[in-house]
């Protein structure tokens, strides 16, 4: 982050100076001008201070989360309203650069106010604004007994970020209301430590599914992002975390598969440990997990990081019909309206939210049930995904 700080500060400074033009057009009140500058100085100072904070402590994490929220409340409305000023400046250039029009600055402020309210909702209520997203997928080789079989997928619970029993229960009730045949969880049960889940075990254990509940590990579940007193302590934490999966009624799949049987037919559920591109650990072993799969069987893979799909799954000799992933959270910030979908995370992950298809193989990337860092969600609401399998008849 230290390397990116100069770029962030430059972007901040640019939006600050540019947006201030609209403020000056609307008012010459020195108190408003001073307050505007003071807010920016506080936030820029906070950005610099974050670099030197010890991030593992709860106090530091709370301060960082508060700073992120404050930054988004001020920065995002400015950023998304600037095109109005930019368009005016282009026309002003060809008109001899006259004074700014009052109505353009008013429009800029109005747009910024609307975006401010959206961001405020995301920060205060968005973390539990659960949305059910449904997909129906057709396969010519789906066993007849599984025609209409339903799967509810959860991902990225991040229980260490939760604070509202009522908010979390709202999401869990929504899961059970789907009455799906399977409930699958694709990793990141906690932020860092197994103990984060202790107060939520009872609530999550009440999730139900006729054909069982299964899970895999995500990158945060291994305790790689916190400082431990010893390697033994870290390993003990992982052992306990695996026990927690059992405590809430999930069967944890660790580079292995299990057959789900119905009316004398079966589909296979494969679970790999976390495998991610770049600096993420590659604990997952699809070769090991898929060893012994019957030929021409119907296979569903749970793999936390969607980069695993492109890098490994698509090229695997065994046909994987459907892969379920999470990890990206949709960056907890973005726009999804009328079929349009955008988030900054798309510049990092090729597959980052929703359904993808290639050569008859599907990937679904869950936007996540919980949240991390930013204690909210803006546009990328927390998700309960329901996938219905259908047999394609010719």
C-alpha positions in Angstrom: 0.0 0.0 0.0 2.9 2.4 0.7 3.8 2.2 -3.0 0.3 3.2 -4.0 0.0 6.0 -1.5 1.4 8.7 -3.9 -1.0 7.7 -6.6 -3.9 7.7 -4.2 -3.0 11.1 -2.9 -2.7 12.5 -6.4 -6.1 11.2 -7.3 -7.5 12.6 -4.1 -5.9 16.0 -4.7 -7.2 16.1 -8.3 -10.8 15.3 -7.3 -10.6 17.7 -4.4 -9.4 20.7 -6.5 -11.8 19.9 -9.4 -14.9 19.4 -7.2 -14.1 22.5 -5.2 -14.7 24.6 -8.4 -18.4 23.8 -8.0 -18.3 24.7 -4.3 -16.8 28.1 -5.1 -19.4 28.7 -7.8 -22.2 28.1 -5.4 -20.9 30.0 -2.4 -18.0 32.2 -1.3 -18.7 31.5 2.4 -15.2 31.2 4.0 -16.5 28.8 6.7 -17.7 26.3 4.1 -14.4 26.6 2.2 -12.4 26.0 5.4 -14.6 23.0 6.5 -14.1 21.5 3.0 -10.4 21.7 3.3 -10.3 20.5 6.9 -12.1 17.3 6.0 -9.6 16.6 3.3 -6.6 17.2 5.6 -8.0 14.9 8.2 -8.6 12.1 5.7 -5.2 12.4 3.9 -3.6 12.4 7.4 -5.5 9.3 8.2 -4.4 7.6 5.0 -0.8 8.2 5.9 -1.3 7.1 9.5 -2.8 3.8 8.3 0.6 2.9 6.8 2.2 2.9 10.3 -0.6 1.3 12.3 -0.2 -2.2 13.6 -3.1 -3.8 11.8 -3.7 -7.0 13.8 -5.3 -5.2 16.8 -9.0 -4.7 17.0 -8.6 -1.0 17.7 -6.5 -0.5 14.6 -8.9 -2.5 12.5 -11.8 -0.4 13.8 -10.0 2.8 13.0 -9.1 1.6 9.5 -12.7 0.6 8.9 -14.0 4.0 10.1 -11.4 5.8 7.9 -12.4 3.7 4.8 -16.1 4.6 5.4 -15.4 8.3 5.8 -13.2 8.3 2.7 -15.9 6.6 0.6 -18.5 9.0 1.9 -16.5 12.0 0.6 -14.5 10.6 -2.3 -17.0 8.5 -4.2 -19.7 11.3 -4.6 -17.0 13.7 -5.8 -15.5 11.2 -8.2 -18.8 10.2 -9.9 -20.1 13.7 -10.2 -17.0 15.2 -11.8 -18.0 14.2 -15.3 -20.6 16.9 -15.2 -17.9 19.5 -14.6 -15.7 18.0 -17.2 -18.4 18.2 -19.9 -18.9 21.8 -19.0 -15.2 22.6 -19.2 -15.0 21.0 -22.6 -17.8 23.3 -23.8 -16.2 26.3 -22.0 -13.0 25.8 -23.8 -14.7 26.3 -27.2 -16.6 29.2 -25.9 -13.6 31.3 -24.7 -13.7 29.9 -21.2 -16.5 32.0 -19.6 -17.5 31.7 -16.0 -19.0 28.5 -14.8 -22.7 28.2 -15.1 -24.5 28.2 -11.7 -27.0 25.5 -12.8 -24.1 23.1 -13.8 -22.6 23.4 -10.3 -26.1 22.9 -8.8 -26.5 19.7 -10.9 -23.1 18.5 -9.8 -24.0 19.0 -6.1 -27.3 17.3 -6.6 -25.7 14.3 -8.2 -23.1 14.2 -5.4 -25.8 14.3 -2.8 -27.7 11.3 -4.4 -24.5 9.3 -4.5 -23.7 10.3 -0.9 -27.0 8.8 0.2 -26.3 5.6 -1.7 -22.9 5.3 -0.1 -24.4 6.1 3.3 -27.0 3.4 2.9 -24.3 0.9 1.9 -22.2 1.7 5.0 -25.0 1.7 7.5 -27.5 -0.9 6.1 -25.8 -2.5 3.1 -23.9 -5.1 5.1 -27.1 -7.0 5.8 -29.0 -6.0 2.6 -29.1 -9.7 1.5 -30.2 -10.4 -2.1 -31.2 -13.8 -3.4 -29.7 -14.4 -6.9 -31.1 -17.3 -8.9 -29.6 -19.2 -11.9 -31.1 -22.2 -13.8 -28.5 -24.2 -15.6 -29.2 -26.9 -18.2 -27.0 -30.0 -18.8 -27.7 -32.8 -21.3 -25.9 -35.3 -19.1 -27.5 -34.4 -15.8 -28.9 -37.6 -14.2 -32.7 -37.7 -14.5 -33.1 -38.0 -10.7 -31.5 -34.6 -10.3 -33.6 -32.7 -12.7 -34.8 -29.7 -10.7 -32.2 -30.2 -7.9 -31.5 -27.0 -6.1 -28.3 -25.7 -4.5 -28.0 -22.7 -2.2 -24.4 -21.4 -2.2 -22.9 -19.2 0.5 -19.4 -17.8 0.5 -17.2 -15.5 2.5 -19.0 -15.4 5.8 -16.2 -13.5 7.6 -17.8 -14.0 11.0 -15.1 -11.9 12.7 -16.7 -8.8 11.1 -20.2 -9.5 12.4 -21.7 -7.5 15.2 -25.5 -7.6 14.7 -27.3 -10.8 15.7 -30.5 -9.5 14.1 -28.7 -8.7 10.8 -27.0 -12.1 10.5 -30.1 -13.9 11.4 -31.9 -12.1 8.6 -29.5 -13.7 6.1 -29.7 -17.1 7.7 -33.5 -17.1 7.6 -33.3 -16.2 3.9 -31.1 -19.2 3.3 -33.5 -21.6 5.0 -36.4 -20.0 3.2 -35.0 -21.3 -0.1 -35.5 -24.9 1.1 -32.7 -26.1 -1.3 -31.6 -29.7 -1.6 -28.0 -28.8 -0.8 -26.3 -25.9 1.0 -22.7 -25.3 -0.1 -20.2 -22.9 1.5 -17.2 -21.9 -0.5 -14.7 -20.6 2.1 -13.6 -17.8 4.4 -15.6 -18.7 7.5 -13.5 -16.2 9.6 -11.2 -13.3 9.1 -8.3 -14.8 10.9 -9.1 -16.9 14.0 -11.4 -19.8 14.7 -12.6 -18.1 17.9 -14.4 -15.4 15.8 -17.0 -18.0 15.0 -17.8 -19.0 18.6 -20.8 -16.7 19.1 -22.3 -17.7 15.8 -22.1 -21.5 15.9 -25.7 -21.9 17.2 -27.2 -19.7 14.6 -25.4 -21.2 11.7 -26.0 -24.8 12.9 -29.7 -24.3 12.2 -29.2 -24.1 8.5 -31.0 -27.1 6.8 -30.7 -29.0 3.6 -32.3 -32.3 2.7 -29.1 -33.7 1.1 -26.6 -32.1 3.4 -24.3 -29.1 4.0 -20.8 -29.1 2.7 -17.9 -26.6 2.7 -14.3 -25.8 1.7 -11.6 -23.5 3.1 -10.8 -20.0 1.9 -7.6 -18.0 2.1 -8.5 -16.3 5.3 -9.3 -19.6 7.1 -5.6 -20.7 7.4 -4.6 -17.8 9.7 -2.1 -16.4 7.3 -2.9 -12.8 7.9 -2.3 -12.5 11.7 0.8 -12.7 13.8 1.0 -15.9 15.9 3.2 -16.6 18.9 4.3 -19.8 17.3 3.7 -22.1 14.3 2.0 -24.6 16.7 -0.5 -22.0 17.8 -1.3 -21.3 14.1 -1.8 -25.0 13.4 -4.0 -25.4 16.5 -6.2 -22.6 15.2 -6.6 -24.4 11.9 -7.5 -27.6 13.6 -10.1 -25.8 15.7 -11.5 -24.1 12.6 -12.0 -27.5 10.9 -13.9 -28.6 14.0 -16.1 -25.5 13.8 -17.3 -26.6 10.3 -18.5 -29.8 12.0 -20.0 -27.9 14.9 -22.3 -25.9 12.5 -23.2 -29.1 10.6 -21.0 -28.7 7.5 -18.9 -31.5 6.1 -15.6 -30.0 5.2 -14.1 -31.3 1.9 -10.3 -31.1 1.9 -9.1 -32.1 -1.6 -11.6 -34.9 -1.9 -15.0 -35.7 -3.4 -18.3 -37.2 -2.2 -21.2 -38.7 -4.1 -24.7 -37.3 -3.6 -27.2 -40.0 -4.3 -30.8 -39.8 -5.2 -33.2 -42.4 -6.5 -30.3 -44.7 -7.4 -28.4 -42.1 -9.3 -25.5 -39.8 -8.3 -23.7 -36.6 -8.9 -20.3 -35.9 -7.4 -19.3 -32.9 -5.2 -15.6 -32.1 -5.2 -14.0 -29.8 -2.6 -10.5 -28.3 -2.9 -8.5 -26.3 -0.4 -7.7 -22.7 -1.4 -5.8 -22.1 -4.6 -5.3 -18.6 -5.8 -3.3 -16.8 -8.4 -0.5 -14.3 -7.5 0.7 -14.4 -3.9 -2.1 -16.6 -2.6 -1.3 -20.0 -1.3 -2.0 -23.0 -3.6 -3.1 -25.6 -1.1 -5.8 -26.9 -3.5 -5.1 -30.1 -5.4 -7.8 -30.8 -8.0 -5.9 -33.9 -9.2 -6.0 -35.4 -5.8 -9.6 -34.3 -5.1 -10.9 -35.8 -8.4 -8.9 -39.1 -8.2 -11.2 -42.0 -8.5 -14.1 -40.1 -10.1 -16.1 -42.3 -12.4 -15.8 -41.6 -16.1 -18.6 -39.5 -17.6 -19.9 -38.6 -14.2 -21.6 -35.3 -13.3 -19.3 -33.1 -11.2 -19.6 -30.0 -9.2 -16.5 -28.3 -7.7 -16.2 -26.0 -4.8 -13.1 -23.9 -5.0 -12.9 -20.6 -3.1 -10.8 -18.5 -5.5 -12.3 -18.0 -9.1 -8.8 -17.7 -10.6 -8.5 -21.5 -10.1 -11.1 -22.0 -12.8 -9.1 -20.5 -15.6 -5.7 -21.7 -14.4 -6.6 -25.3 -13.5 -10.2 -26.4 -13.7 -10.9 -25.7 -17.4 -7.9 -27.7 -18.4 -8.5 -30.7 -16.1 -9.0 -34.0 -17.9 -12.1 -34.7 -15.9 -15.2 -32.7 -17.0 -16.2 -30.3 -14.2 -19.7 -29.2 -15.1 -20.1 -26.5 -12.5 -17.6 -24.7 -10.3 -18.7 -22.6 -7.3 -16.4 -19.9 -6.0 -16.3 -16.6 -4.0 -13.4 -14.6 -2.7 -13.8 -11.4 -4.6 -16.8 -10.0 -2.6 -17.4 -7.9 -5.8 -15.0 -5.6 -3.9 -18.1 -4.7 -1.8 -18.4 -1.7 -4.1 -19.8 -1.4 -7.6 -22.8 -0.9 -9.8 -25.4 -3.5 -10.9 -28.3 -2.0 -12.8 -30.4 -3.2 -15.7 -27.9 -5.8 -16.7 -24.9 -3.5 -16.4 -22.3 -4.8 -13.9 -19.1 -3.0 -12.9 -16.7 -3.0 -10.0 -13.0 -2.1 -9.7 -12.3 -5.7 -8.9 -12.9 -6.6 -12.6 -9.5 -5.2 -13.3 -7.9 -7.8 -11.0 -10.1 -10.8 -11.5 -11.4 -11.9 -14.9 -14.3 -13.7 -13.3 -15.5 -11.7 -10.3 -19.3 -11.9 -9.8 -22.1 -14.0 -11.2 -22.2 -16.6 -13.9 -19.6 -17.4 -16.5 -19.6 -20.1 -19.1 -16.9 -21.7 -21.4 -17.1 -24.8 -23.5 -20.2 -26.0 -21.6 -18.5 -25.6 -18.2 -20.0 -23.1 -15.8 -18.5 -20.9 -13.0 -20.5 -19.1 -10.5 -18.8 -16.5 -8.4 -20.7 -15.6 -5.2 -20.5 -12.0 -4.1 -20.3 -13.1 -0.4 -22.5 -13.3 2.6 -20.3 -11.2 4.9 -17.9 -8.3 4.7 -14.3 -7.5 5.4 -12.4 -4.2 5.9 -15.2 -1.9 4.9 -18.0 -2.5 7.3 -20.6 -2.3 4.6 -21.5 -2.9 1.0 -22.2 -0.3 -1.7 -24.0 -1.6 -4.8 -22.5 -5.1 -4.4 -25.0 -6.4 -1.8 -24.5 -9.6 0.2 -25.7 -12.7 -1.6 -27.5 -15.9 -1.2 -27.2 -17.8 -4.5 -29.7 -20.4 -5.6 -28.8 -22.6 -8.5 -31.3 -25.0 -10.1 -29.9 -27.9 -12.1 -32.1 -28.9 -15.1 -31.7 -31.8 -17.6 -31.6 -30.5 -21.1 -33.8 -32.6 -23.3 -33.4 -32.7 -27.1 
